[in-house]
Amino acid sequence: MCGIVGYVGSDEALPVLLDGMTKLEYRGYDSAGVAVLAEGTISVTKKAGQIGALKEAVATDPPAGTLGIGHTRWATHGAPNDVNAHPHRDCSGDIAIVHNGIIENHDVLRKELEDEGHTFTSETDTEVIAHLLESIVKERSCSLLEAVTAAVDRLEGAFALVCISAKEPDRIVVARQEPPMIVGAAEGVGLVASDIPALLAYTRDVIPLENGQIAEVTPGRVRVFDFKGHEVEPKSVHVEWDIDAAEKAGFEDFMLKEIFEQPDAVRNTIRGRLTPEGLVDLEEVTWDRDRIRSIDKIVIVACGTSFHAGLVARHAIEHWTRIPVELDRASEFRYRDPVLDENSLVIGIAQSGETADTLAAVRFGKEMGATVVAITNVVGSSITREADAVVFTHAGPEIGVAATKTYLSQLVAINLFALYLAQERGTMPDDKMQATVDEMRRLPEMVEEVLHISGDVQRAAKRYADAEDFLFIGRGVGHAVAMEGALKLKEISYIHAEGYAAGELKHGAIALIEKNVPVVAILTGWRMYDKMLANVEEVRARGADTILVAPQGDERARSLANELFEVPPTRPLLTPIIDTIPLQLLAYYIAKEKGLSPDKPRNLAKSVTVE
């Protein structure tokens, strides 16, 4: 999820690019770069860090030219440094490209191109595309548009691709497969961006490209083609948002925007990791099977929301692999004198990859001889340098302090890793593996389906916004959902809330139940459904109002609910991915009812980098 800007016209391109990139920096801020064409030469400047570093780099000798592309990066392949920053060029320097997405077959293409004599300078999958275009142009003596049309047929994965050529100084060529790409034209100007804010200063009439489309953008004109090269009629949209609203894609807050981005976040986490044969492909984990089969103990360390992901991971790993799993709050792990050795595996979960307690915990695990796996959202973060293997979540940047899409992506990544362990250890029957993989493929669509109940959740939020206490209850993986739901409510609504194992109610917590106290209960899953219904009956008998998350069409749940959030049924260990979403929305809408800012809750920071 990166910020892309392109400009062709009669004015200097650089100011346009920098202005648009600044508006899109929320989409990626670990490096930035520009490519500007002048007098037959493409000049590239790129810097690690936020866009201010790039602005300083071009301030003394700004590249002149009326055609250019720019990029703010959220790293997915290769560490965030000057070399891996976009744009990337071919060997000749005549072609420059920027790219958002993941090229799944980059390693195969890279080997082919190296065999042809191409020299690579970066670790990125993106650079492969520049050399592929160079190869096609050389072989066919064709235009950039024709080369891109041929290249997209070779690319597997997701890509929003923007290209310029020194030999064609009046055009930009764009291709889209999955990540968003917007094009537009005004009098004497052609524009390209990954999101609308970068274009609004020049036009409010834009063309959001559809999947499988290529655009040729020239001053004052846009032509659109399908991947077969046939020209199609573009569909223009008139934008009435202001700049602030556009950055949030029309949503009131980044948090709500990020909740609704979760189908894509889940899709990106899964992409390229599930094979047609029903297997899990984690190319980041390069251990042989003997090493994987030697693991006799797993310890998960995490903090906050990531700890709740660890709760889910413990259930999935033990059920599918039969390896015993311990779960520790990273802040406490080192101080209990844990027992680890070379057959132990430590899994560190951290969204930013910079959480101080989790970093300290994984370092301690390594000192004890254990193997370390990191699950994180940020390429090049500190935890990736400590780990023996990294499973990236690919959720993209998250602006809201309260984790939403990064958490859901963690749950998906954890299930992928657990399935991979089971697959390599041979602990899961083939038919069960196939069924679970098939269900994981459906997750993005199920997440989209859950988001359709946002109106029901908003109604419940209005009803209970003035409550002083909430109790969230669940059993099994539902307990993790309850804890995460309570945390979200505390973080952004400042309401006292507890996430509780429902079976523990009679051991103390039920004393807190009185008339009209809202109790949120997670009723999905099959193993303890009847027991959860009994727990709901217990709190209702003591006057509580019940807000239930239950499978669609569950009449027993409906009969016991003051408010009901219906979700699509799925396999029990995948239910937290679905069940969490209504609770994110509940916390968000209650915060809005109370007049609070969901994006910037008091006293909290996005990443806790001190112990």
Secondary structure, 3 states (H helix, E strand, C coil): CCEEEEEECCCCHHHHHHHHHHHCHHHCCCEEEEEEEECCEEEEEEEECCHHHHHHHHHCCCCCCCEEEEEEECCCCCCCCCCCCCCEECCCCCEEEEEEEEECCHHHHHHHHHHHCCCCCCCCCHHHHHHHHHHHHHHHCCCHHHHHHHHHCCCCEEEEEEEEECCEEEEEEEEEECCCCEEEEECCEEEEECCHHHCCCCCCEEEECCCCEEEEEECCEEEEEECCCCEECCCCEECCCCHHHHHCCCCCCHHHHHHHCHHHHHHHHHCCCECCCCCECCCCCCCCHHHHHCCCEEEEEECHHHHHHHHHHHHHHHHHHCCCEEEEEHHHHHHHCCCCCCCEEEEEEECCCCCHHHHHHHHHHHHCCCEEEEEECCCCCHHHHHCCEEEECCCCCCCCCCCCHHHHHHHHHHHHHHHHHHHHHCCCCHHHHHHHHHHHHCHHHHHHHHHCCHHHHHHHHHHHCCCCEEEEEECCHHHHHHHHHHHHHHHHHCCEEEEEEHHHHHHCHHHHCCCCCEEEEECCCCCCHHHHHHHHHHHHHCCCEEEEEEECCCHHHHHHCCEEEEECCCCHHHHHHHHHHHHHHHHHHHHHHCCCCCCCCCCCCCCCCCC
